[in-house]
Amino acid sequence: MWMQSFPMSGFRAAPFTGYEPLSPPLVLNPTGTPEQFHAADVKAEQERGPVKVLSSDHDGSSFVLRFESGTVVLIQRMHAVD
């Protein structure tokens, strides 16, 4: 598991909400408005690379990841509705 950070500048900068479904390995290509791309230097962040995972914990269907940047992410596996 890895994370790519796209810091946004500006008061009204909305975060990216989608990504291209197919991209090179370890690359996230966000989709969004021209304003979002103006607020984030996507190319510079992609060149910097993903943020390193410091630790991960697994408990059943839940994963907690702690990244070098200080970000903590909880991921829960979900089941399809029958």
C-alpha positions in Angstrom: 0.0 0.0 0.0 1.3 3.5 -0.8 0.0 7.0 -0.9 0.6 9.9 -3.3 0.2 13.4 -1.8 -1.1 16.3 -3.8 -0.9 19.4 -1.6 -3.4 22.0 -2.7 -2.7 25.8 -2.4 -5.4 28.4 -2.3 -8.4 29.1 -0.1 -10.9 27.5 -2.4 -8.9 24.5 -3.6 -11.0 21.4 -3.6 -9.3 18.0 -3.4 -9.2 15.6 -6.3 -12.0 13.1 -6.1 -11.1 10.7 -8.8 -8.2 9.1 -10.6 -7.7 7.6 -14.1 -8.4 3.9 -13.8 -5.2 2.9 -15.8 -1.8 4.4 -15.1 1.8 3.4 -14.9 2.9 1.4 -11.7 3.1 3.6 -8.6 1.6 6.6 -10.4 -1.8 8.2 -9.6 -3.2 10.5 -12.4 -5.9 12.5 -10.8 -9.0 13.7 -12.7 -10.4 17.1 -12.0 -11.0 20.7 -13.0 -8.4 23.1 -14.4 -8.7 25.0 -11.1 -7.7 21.8 -9.1 -4.7 21.3 -11.4 -3.7 25.0 -11.0 -3.8 24.6 -7.1 -1.6 21.5 -7.1 1.7 20.8 -8.8 0.9 17.3 -9.8 4.0 16.7 -11.9 6.3 17.8 -9.1 4.6 15.5 -6.6 4.7 12.6 -9.0 8.4 13.1 -9.4 8.8 13.2 -5.6 7.1 9.8 -5.5 4.9 8.0 -3.0 5.0 8.6 0.8 6.6 5.8 2.7 4.6 3.5 5.0 6.0 3.5 8.5 3.7 0.9 10.0 0.6 -1.1 9.2 -1.7 -3.0 11.4 -4.2 -5.6 10.3 -7.2 -6.7 12.3 -9.7 -8.9 10.5 -11.2 -6.7 7.7 -9.5 -3.5 8.9 -6.1 -2.1 8.0 -4.5 0.9 9.7 -1.6 2.5 7.7 0.7 5.1 9.2 2.7 7.1 6.6 6.0 9.0 6.9 4.1 12.3 6.4 2.1 11.7 9.6 -1.1 10.7 7.8 -3.0 7.7 9.2 -5.5 5.9 7.0 -8.1 3.3 8.0 -9.1 0.9 5.2 -12.0 -1.5 5.8 -12.9 -4.4 3.4 -16.5 -4.3 2.4 -18.7 -7.1 1.0 -20.9 -6.8 -2.0 -24.6 -6.6 -1.4 -26.4 -9.9 -2.4 
